[in-house]
Amino acid sequence: MSTQPQTATSRRALDALIDWLIAEDEAETEATGGCPACDTQHDEMCVACGSCRCDTHERCVRPTQEA
């Protein structure tokens, strides 16, 4: 493990990499039918209305589980 302090250049490069990775993740979430704003994946959308976690679901009625 390095004990040298980070330079401003290496910190900017790290910040740029983090920003790029976040953008990449958000683009993949959106491309697969999810919501990048709240990071809801397609298979995590509300069963009753199909909305993500950005919306409130007071009126949603969850379907009953059929045996």
Long-range contacts (C-beta under 8 A, 24 or more apart in sequence): none
